[in-house]
Amino acid sequence: MDLEEVLKGESKNIEFKVELPKKSEKYMKSVIAFSNTSGGKIIIGIDDNTRQIVGVNEKEVFQIMDAIANAVSDSCEPQIIPDITFQTIEDRCIIIIEIYPGANRPYYLKSLGKENGTYIRIAGTSRPADGVKIRELEMEGMSTSWDELICIPYKVTDSVVQKLCEDIKTAMLHSVSTEEERKEVKDVTKEQLLNWKILKQKEDKLLATNAFALLTSDYFPFAKIQCALFKGTDRDIFIDKKEYTGPLYEQIEHAYQFVLRHINLGAKIEGIVRKDYYELPVGAIREMIVNAVCHRNYMDSSCVQVAVYDDRVEVTSPGMLYGGLTLEEAMSGRSKIRNKAIAEIFSRMEIIEEWGTGIRRIMNRAKEYGLQEPEFLEIGDTFRVNLYRKADKKPIKKADKKPIKLERKQIIFDYIEKEGSISNKEARELLNLAESTTKRLLKQLVDEGELMEKGEKKARRYYR
């Protein structure tokens, strides 16, 4: 921790406290939330409003550190072991409580129990986890994937198994280019589906997993892709919309073709050959949709959304980054697989390439096209990718990464739709804006009748 980090203010992974709260529960919620997500730091001795370093009494430093260690040990279940240190900045002593992503999730407050005492980190605040999130954390703790669980009501038939095997083989054949490679592609068998955990067997009976149901039907009503073309840069007026259900790999192709129908197609003459080019890199578009379908949280009843605006293509999927993965780690190529069976099949079908390279490929394709750097955003309990279209021939400054005004408004609306309301602090973390700028933006939305405000000062929240 240095002065530069302090001046940046609080974030998803950093929280300031002027002093150690007398009631440990006030900061234990953040300890729990950091353990259940991507880790973080609680800094004692910094004002979270002014970012002023007030420090703690140097004579009491070790006493405070002992109190923190005891509170964490007494309050949290399973055991959390924080790294507690002190540091001097501008001749003032601060205490740093560093919490690492936990492996034995879910972590919760003993006094409240698992159902009421489990917290997660969303937009720079510690929030109670709902039942769906707790179940997902439990599976993370057991290294279990939801798509590998048995889907009890779904019946397995020979014809459905055969069609899936044939579709996988067809995709494998499409992915090779020479006759020799085609000869190497063998028939896909029921035994392979068992090995890939798409099917399970009990005695002589085949049992469907959730992945098998997702890959062969529209059994789960939320497992769909909603596509829409909007006029302008927000969702006020739609021009076209479609909803795709059925096997996941078919949904991906339908959604991909929907986007291609609604972006511009031009041509270039290369030598004596005329070649057609879309205005956006088609590989990046496909990657965005594939990643959303493959890595979404299928325990969430929301669906994947693909939106085409005048200035961008936007893909939103349910679920934050999985397993404590941070955005920075994901952009550097690190990956954690939420849906292991689906990822395995998509890899076999060459729908996804090497794991952990999807985000980098999207960024590289955009750069090759001379486009603004794509945006990757965690909004509430969702993940969004924005691929921007060219506004004009002038190069876009790389430093200008803040969303345009209408995009800021849409991000706020999406967050409120998901969480019910938003505070100044949450909006500030979502949009990466200064407190004063966020305050002006929220006030403007209230004045225009787009939001309502309730509460005073720090307790004030905004609703639609």
C-alpha positions as CSV (number, residue, x, y, z in Angstrom):
1,M,0.0,0.0,0.0
2,D,1.4,3.4,-1.0
3,L,0.1,7.0,-1.3
4,E,-0.8,6.5,-4.9
5,E,-3.1,3.5,-4.1
6,V,-4.7,5.5,-1.2
7,L,-5.5,8.4,-3.6
8,K,-7.3,6.0,-5.9
9,G,-9.8,5.4,-3.2
10,E,-11.9,2.4,-2.4
11,S,-12.5,-0.3,-5.0
12,K,-14.0,-3.7,-5.3
13,N,-10.9,-5.1,-3.5
14,I,-10.0,-2.3,-1.1
15,E,-12.0,-0.9,1.8
16,F,-11.0,2.0,4.1
17,K,-11.9,2.4,7.8
18,V,-11.0,5.5,9.9
19,E,-10.7,3.3,12.9
20,L,-11.4,-0.2,13.9
21,P,-15.1,-0.5,14.5
22,K,-16.1,-1.4,18.1
23,K,-18.5,-4.1,16.7
24,S,-16.4,-6.5,14.8
25,E,-19.3,-7.6,12.6
26,K,-19.1,-4.3,10.8
27,Y,-15.9,-5.3,9.1
28,M,-16.2,-9.1,9.4
29,K,-18.8,-8.9,6.6
30,S,-16.0,-7.6,4.4
31,V,-13.6,-10.2,5.6
32,I,-16.2,-12.9,4.6
33,A,-17.0,-11.2,1.3
34,F,-13.3,-11.0,0.3
35,S,-12.8,-14.7,1.1
36,N,-15.8,-15.7,-1.0
37,T,-14.7,-13.6,-4.0
38,S,-11.3,-12.5,-5.2
39,G,-9.7,-11.4,-2.0
40,G,-9.0,-7.8,-0.9
41,K,-7.6,-5.4,1.8
42,I,-9.2,-3.6,4.6
43,I,-7.1,-0.5,5.6
44,I,-7.5,0.9,9.1
45,G,-6.6,4.5,9.5
46,I,-7.9,6.1,6.3
47,D,-11.0,8.1,5.9
48,D,-13.1,6.5,3.2
49,N,-14.8,9.9,2.3
50,T,-11.8,12.2,2.1
51,R,-9.1,9.5,1.6
52,Q,-7.1,11.4,4.3
53,I,-4.6,9.3,6.1
54,V,-5.5,9.8,9.8
55,G,-3.6,6.8,11.1
56,V,-3.9,4.8,14.3
57,N,-2.3,5.3,17.7
58,E,1.2,3.8,17.3
59,K,1.2,2.6,20.9
60,E,-2.0,0.6,20.3
61,V,-0.9,-1.0,16.9
62,F,-0.1,-4.5,18.2
63,Q,-3.1,-4.5,20.5
64,I,-5.4,-3.6,17.5
65,M,-3.8,-6.3,15.4
66,D,-4.3,-8.9,18.0
67,A,-8.0,-7.8,18.4
68,I,-8.4,-8.2,14.6
69,A,-6.9,-11.7,14.5
70,N,-9.0,-12.8,17.4
71,A,-12.2,-11.4,15.9
72,V,-11.6,-13.1,12.6
73,S,-10.9,-16.4,14.4
74,D,-14.0,-16.2,16.6
75,S,-16.4,-14.8,14.0
76,C,-15.8,-16.7,10.7
77,E,-16.5,-20.2,9.6
78,P,-14.6,-22.0,8.0
79,Q,-11.4,-20.6,9.4
80,I,-9.9,-17.6,7.6
81,I,-6.3,-16.7,8.1
82,P,-5.7,-13.0,7.2
83,D,-2.3,-11.3,6.8
84,I,-2.3,-8.4,9.2
85,T,0.5,-5.9,9.0
86,F,1.2,-2.2,9.7
87,Q,2.8,0.4,7.6
88,T,3.8,4.1,7.9
89,I,2.6,6.6,5.2
90,E,3.2,10.3,5.7
91,D,4.4,9.7,9.2
92,R,1.1,8.0,10.2
93,C,0.6,4.3,10.9
94,I,-2.0,2.3,9.2
95,I,-3.0,-1.3,9.6
96,I,-3.6,-3.5,6.6
97,I,-5.8,-6.6,6.8
98,E,-5.2,-8.6,3.6
99,I,-7.7,-11.4,2.9
100,Y,-7.0,-14.0,0.2
101,P,-9.5,-15.9,-1.9
102,G,-10.7,-18.8,0.1
103,A,-10.7,-22.5,-1.0
104,N,-13.3,-23.8,1.5
105,R,-16.3,-21.8,0.4
106,P,-18.7,-20.6,1.4
107,Y,-17.4,-18.5,4.3
108,Y,-19.9,-17.0,6.7
109,L,-20.4,-15.4,10.1
110,K,-20.9,-18.0,12.8
111,S,-23.4,-15.8,14.6
112,L,-25.7,-15.6,11.6
113,G,-25.2,-19.1,10.1
114,K,-24.6,-20.0,6.5
115,E,-27.9,-19.0,5.0
116,N,-27.9,-15.5,6.5
117,G,-24.2,-14.8,7.2
118,T,-22.6,-15.5,3.8
119,Y,-21.4,-12.3,2.0
120,I,-19.9,-11.5,-1.4
121,R,-18.3,-8.5,-2.9
122,I,-20.3,-6.6,-5.5
123,A,-19.3,-3.1,-6.9
124,G,-17.1,-2.2,-3.9
125,T,-19.7,-3.2,-1.2
126,S,-20.2,-6.4,0.8
127,R,-23.6,-7.9,0.1
128,P,-25.5,-10.9,1.6
129,A,-25.3,-13.8,-0.8
130,D,-28.7,-15.2,-2.0
131,G,-29.5,-18.9,-2.0
132,V,-28.3,-19.4,-5.6
133,K,-25.0,-17.8,-4.9
134,I,-24.5,-19.8,-1.7
135,R,-25.1,-23.1,-3.6
136,E,-22.6,-22.0,-6.2
137,L,-20.0,-21.2,-3.5
138,E,-20.7,-24.6,-2.0
139,M,-19.9,-26.3,-5.3
140,E,-16.8,-24.2,-5.6
141,G,-15.7,-25.4,-2.2
142,M,-16.2,-29.0,-3.3
143,S,-14.6,-28.4,-6.7
144,T,-17.9,-29.5,-8.3
145,S,-19.4,-28.2,-11.5
146,W,-23.2,-27.7,-11.8
147,D,-23.3,-28.9,-15.3
148,E,-21.8,-32.3,-14.2
149,L,-24.7,-32.9,-11.8
150,I,-27.4,-35.4,-12.7
151,C,-30.5,-33.9,-14.2
152,I,-32.9,-36.4,-12.6
153,P,-36.2,-35.7,-14.6
154,Y,-34.4,-35.6,-18.0
155,K,-34.7,-38.9,-19.8
156,V,-31.9,-40.3,-21.9
157,T,-32.9,-41.9,-25.2
158,D,-30.7,-43.6,-27.8
159,S,-31.8,-41.2,-30.6
160,V,-30.8,-38.1,-28.6
161,V,-27.5,-39.7,-27.6
162,Q,-26.8,-40.6,-31.3
163,K,-27.7,-37.1,-32.5
164,L,-25.3,-35.4,-30.0
165,C,-22.5,-37.8,-31.0
166,E,-23.1,-37.1,-34.7
167,D,-23.2,-33.3,-34.1
168,I,-19.9,-33.4,-32.2
169,K,-18.3,-35.4,-35.0
170,T,-19.7,-33.0,-37.6
171,A,-18.2,-30.1,-35.8
172,M,-14.9,-31.9,-35.5
173,L,-14.9,-32.5,-39.2
174,H,-15.6,-28.8,-40.0
175,S,-12.6,-27.8,-37.9
176,V,-10.0,-29.7,-40.0
177,S,-8.9,-28.7,-43.5
178,T,-7.1,-31.6,-45.1
179,E,-8.3,-35.0,-46.2
180,E,-5.7,-36.7,-44.0
181,E,-7.0,-34.8,-40.9
182,R,-10.6,-35.8,-41.8
183,K,-9.7,-39.4,-41.8
184,E,-8.3,-39.1,-38.3
185,V,-11.7,-37.9,-37.0
186,K,-13.5,-41.0,-35.5
187,D,-17.1,-41.6,-34.5
188,V,-18.0,-40.2,-31.1
189,T,-19.4,-42.8,-28.8
190,K,-21.6,-43.1,-25.7
191,E,-18.5,-44.2,-23.8
192,Q,-16.8,-40.9,-24.6
193,L,-19.8,-38.9,-23.4
194,L,-19.4,-40.8,-20.1
195,N,-15.7,-40.0,-20.0
196,W,-16.4,-36.4,-20.6
197,K,-19.1,-36.4,-17.8
198,I,-21.9,-35.5,-20.2
199,L,-23.6,-38.7,-19.2
200,K,-23.4,-40.8,-16.1
201,Q,-24.2,-44.4,-15.5
202,K,-25.8,-46.2,-12.6
203,E,-25.7,-49.9,-13.0
204,D,-27.0,-50.4,-16.6
205,K,-29.0,-47.1,-16.7
206,L,-27.7,-44.0,-18.4
207,L,-28.4,-40.8,-16.6
208,A,-28.4,-37.3,-18.0
209,T,-26.3,-34.5,-16.5
210,N,-27.3,-30.9,-16.7
211,A,-24.8,-30.5,-19.5
212,F,-26.5,-33.3,-21.5
213,A,-29.8,-31.5,-21.2
214,L,-28.3,-28.1,-22.2
215,L,-26.6,-29.7,-25.2
216,T,-29.6,-31.6,-26.5
217,S,-32.7,-29.6,-25.7
218,D,-34.4,-26.5,-24.3
219,Y,-35.2,-28.2,-21.0
220,F,-34.0,-25.3,-18.9
221,P,-36.2,-22.2,-19.8
222,F,-33.5,-19.7,-18.7
223,A,-30.8,-21.3,-20.9
224,K,-31.4,-19.1,-23.9
225,I,-30.0,-16.2,-25.8
226,Q,-32.0,-13.0,-26.2
227,C,-30.8,-10.9,-29.1
228,A,-32.0,-7.3,-30.0
229,L,-31.1,-4.5,-32.4
230,F,-31.7,-1.1,-30.8
231,K,-32.0,2.4,-32.3
232,G,-29.3,4.7,-30.9
233,T,-27.0,3.9,-28.0
234,D,-29.5,2.8,-25.3
235,R,-32.4,0.4,-24.9
236,D,-35.3,2.8,-25.3
237,I,-36.3,1.7,-28.9
238,F,-35.7,-1.7,-30.4
239,I,-35.9,-2.4,-34.1
240,D,-35.5,-6.2,-34.2
241,K,-35.4,-8.9,-31.5
242,K,-35.1,-12.7,-31.5
243,E,-34.9,-15.3,-28.8
244,Y,-33.0,-18.5,-29.4
245,T,-33.4,-21.8,-27.5
246,G,-32.3,-25.4,-28.0
247,P,-28.9,-27.0,-27.9
248,L,-26.3,-24.5,-26.8
249,Y,-24.1,-24.8,-29.8
250,E,-27.1,-24.1,-32.1
251,Q,-28.0,-21.0,-30.0
252,I,-24.4,-19.7,-30.4
253,E,-24.6,-19.9,-34.2
254,H,-28.1,-18.3,-34.3
255,A,-27.0,-15.4,-32.1
256,Y,-23.8,-14.9,-34.2
257,Q,-25.7,-14.8,-37.4
258,F,-28.1,-12.3,-35.8
259,V,-25.3,-9.9,-35.1
260,L,-23.8,-10.3,-38.6
261,R,-27.2,-9.4,-40.2
262,H,-27.2,-6.1,-38.3
263,I,-23.7,-4.8,-38.8
264,N,-22.3,-3.3,-42.0
265,L,-20.6,-5.4,-44.7
266,G,-18.2,-3.7,-47.0
267,A,-15.6,-4.8,-49.6
268,K,-11.9,-4.3,-50.3
269,I,-10.1,-5.0,-53.6
270,E,-6.9,-7.0,-52.9
271,G,-5.1,-7.3,-56.2
272,I,-7.7,-8.4,-58.6
273,V,-9.9,-10.1,-56.0
274,R,-12.8,-8.5,-54.2
275,K,-13.1,-9.5,-50.6
276,D,-16.0,-8.8,-48.3
277,Y,-15.3,-7.5,-44.8
278,Y,-17.6,-6.8,-41.9
279,E,-17.1,-3.6,-40.0
280,L,-16.3,-5.6,-36.8
281,P,-14.0,-8.6,-36.4
282,V,-16.3,-11.6,-36.7
283,G,-13.9,-13.8,-34.7
284,A,-14.3,-11.4,-31.7
285,I,-18.1,-11.4,-32.0
286,R,-18.2,-15.2,-32.0
287,E,-15.8,-15.3,-29.1
288,M,-17.9,-12.9,-27.0
289,I,-21.0,-15.1,-27.5
290,V,-19.2,-18.4,-26.9
291,N,-17.6,-17.1,-23.7
292,A,-21.0,-15.9,-22.4
293,V,-22.7,-19.2,-23.1
294,C,-19.8,-21.4,-21.9
295,H,-18.9,-19.5,-18.7
296,R,-22.2,-18.1,-17.5
297,N,-23.8,-19.1,-14.2
298,Y,-26.5,-21.7,-15.1
299,M,-27.8,-21.6,-11.5
300,D,-29.0,-18.0,-12.2
301,S,-32.4,-17.8,-13.9
302,S,-31.4,-15.0,-16.2
303,C,-30.3,-15.5,-19.8
304,V,-27.5,-14.4,-22.0
305,Q,-28.3,-11.1,-23.8
306,V,-26.7,-9.9,-27.1
307,A,-27.5,-6.3,-28.0
308,V,-26.5,-4.3,-31.2
309,Y,-26.4,-0.5,-30.8
310,D,-25.4,2.2,-33.1
311,D,-22.0,2.4,-31.4
312,R,-21.3,-1.1,-30.1
313,V,-22.1,-4.8,-29.8
314,E,-22.8,-5.7,-26.2
315,V,-22.9,-9.2,-24.7
316,T,-24.1,-9.7,-21.1
317,S,-24.1,-13.0,-19.2
318,P,-25.3,-14.0,-15.7
319,G,-22.6,-14.5,-13.1
320,M,-19.5,-12.7,-12.0
321,L,-16.0,-14.0,-12.9
322,Y,-15.7,-17.5,-11.4
323,G,-13.7,-18.8,-8.5
324,G,-12.3,-15.5,-7.2
325,L,-10.8,-14.6,-10.6
326,T,-10.2,-10.9,-11.0
327,L,-10.7,-8.9,-14.2
328,E,-7.0,-8.2,-14.4
329,E,-6.2,-11.9,-14.1
330,A,-8.8,-12.8,-16.8
331,M,-7.4,-10.2,-19.2
332,S,-3.8,-11.6,-18.6
333,G,-5.0,-15.0,-19.8
334,R,-5.7,-16.8,-16.5
335,S,-8.9,-18.8,-16.4
336,K,-11.1,-20.8,-14.1
337,I,-13.7,-23.1,-15.6
338,R,-17.2,-22.8,-14.1
339,N,-18.9,-25.3,-16.5
340,K,-16.3,-28.1,-16.9
341,A,-18.4,-30.5,-19.0
342,I,-19.7,-27.9,-21.4
343,A,-16.1,-26.5,-21.8
344,E,-14.9,-30.0,-22.5
345,I,-17.4,-30.5,-25.3
346,F,-16.9,-27.0,-26.7
347,S,-13.2,-27.7,-26.9
348,R,-13.8,-31.0,-28.7
349,M,-16.1,-29.3,-31.1
350,E,-13.5,-26.5,-31.7
351,I,-16.1,-24.0,-30.5
352,I,-13.5,-22.7,-28.0
353,E,-9.8,-22.8,-28.6
354,E,-7.1,-22.8,-25.9
355,W,-8.6,-22.1,-22.5
356,G,-7.8,-18.7,-21.0
357,T,-7.2,-16.9,-24.3
358,G,-10.7,-15.7,-25.2
359,I,-10.4,-12.2,-23.8
360,R,-7.0,-11.6,-25.3
361,R,-8.3,-12.8,-28.7
362,I,-11.2,-10.3,-28.5
363,M,-8.7,-7.5,-27.7
364,N,-6.3,-8.5,-30.4
365,R,-9.0,-8.7,-33.1
366,A,-10.3,-5.2,-32.1
367,K,-6.7,-3.8,-32.2
368,E,-6.2,-5.3,-35.7
369,Y,-9.3,-3.6,-36.9
370,G,-8.2,-0.3,-35.4
371,L,-11.1,-0.2,-33.0
372,Q,-11.4,1.3,-29.5
373,E,-10.2,-1.2,-26.8
374,P,-13.2,-3.4,-25.9
375,E,-14.7,-3.0,-22.4
376,F,-15.0,-5.9,-19.9
377,L,-17.2,-5.0,-17.0
378,E,-18.6,-6.7,-13.9
379,I,-22.1,-5.2,-13.3
380,G,-23.7,-6.5,-10.1
381,D,-23.8,-10.3,-10.6
382,T,-23.3,-10.1,-14.4
383,F,-20.4,-9.9,-16.8
384,R,-20.5,-7.7,-19.9
385,V,-18.3,-7.2,-22.9
386,N,-18.6,-4.1,-25.2
387,L,-17.1,-4.2,-28.7
388,Y,-17.2,-0.7,-30.1
389,R,-18.0,0.2,-33.7
390,K,-16.0,3.0,-35.5
391,A,-17.7,6.4,-35.0
392,D,-15.5,8.1,-37.6
393,K,-12.1,7.8,-39.2
394,K,-10.3,9.7,-36.4
395,P,-8.3,7.4,-34.2
396,I,-9.8,6.9,-30.7
397,K,-7.5,7.9,-27.9
398,K,-6.4,4.9,-26.0
399,A,-6.5,6.7,-22.7
400,D,-10.2,7.5,-23.1
401,K,-11.6,4.3,-21.5
402,K,-14.6,5.8,-19.6
403,P,-18.0,4.9,-20.9
404,I,-20.0,7.5,-22.8
405,K,-22.8,9.2,-21.0
406,L,-25.6,6.9,-22.4
407,E,-23.5,3.8,-21.6
408,R,-23.0,5.1,-18.0
409,K,-26.8,5.5,-17.7
410,Q,-27.5,2.1,-19.0
411,I,-24.9,0.5,-16.6
412,I,-26.7,2.2,-13.7
413,F,-30.1,1.1,-14.9
414,D,-28.9,-2.5,-15.4
415,Y,-27.4,-2.6,-11.9
416,I,-30.7,-1.3,-10.4
417,E,-32.7,-3.8,-12.3
418,K,-30.5,-6.6,-10.8
419,E,-30.0,-5.2,-7.3
420,G,-33.1,-3.1,-6.7
421,S,-31.2,0.2,-6.0
422,I,-27.8,1.8,-6.2
423,S,-25.8,4.2,-3.9
424,N,-23.3,6.9,-4.9
425,K,-20.5,4.7,-3.8
426,E,-21.7,1.7,-5.8
427,A,-22.2,3.8,-8.9
428,R,-18.7,5.3,-8.4
429,E,-17.1,1.9,-8.4
430,L,-19.1,0.6,-11.3
431,L,-18.2,3.6,-13.6
432,N,-14.7,4.3,-12.2
433,L,-15.6,8.0,-11.7
434,A,-14.8,10.6,-9.1
435,E,-17.3,11.0,-6.2
436,S,-18.3,14.5,-7.4
437,T,-18.8,13.4,-11.0
438,T,-21.0,10.5,-9.8
439,K,-23.0,12.8,-7.6
440,R,-23.7,15.1,-10.5
441,L,-24.7,12.2,-12.8
442,L,-27.1,10.7,-10.3
443,K,-28.6,14.2,-9.5
444,Q,-29.2,14.8,-13.2
445,L,-30.9,11.4,-13.6
446,V,-33.2,12.4,-10.6
447,D,-33.9,15.8,-12.1
448,E,-34.8,14.2,-15.4
449,G,-37.2,11.9,-13.7
450,E,-35.3,8.7,-14.6
451,L,-34.4,7.9,-10.9
452,M,-35.9,8.5,-7.5
453,E,-33.8,9.1,-4.4
454,K,-34.5,8.0,-0.8
455,G,-32.5,8.5,2.3
456,E,-30.0,11.2,3.5
457,K,-26.3,11.5,2.8
458,K,-24.5,8.1,3.1
459,A,-27.7,6.2,3.4
460,R,-29.1,7.7,0.2
461,R,-30.1,5.2,-2.5
462,Y,-31.5,5.6,-6.0
463,Y,-34.4,3.6,-7.5
464,R,-36.2,3.4,-10.9
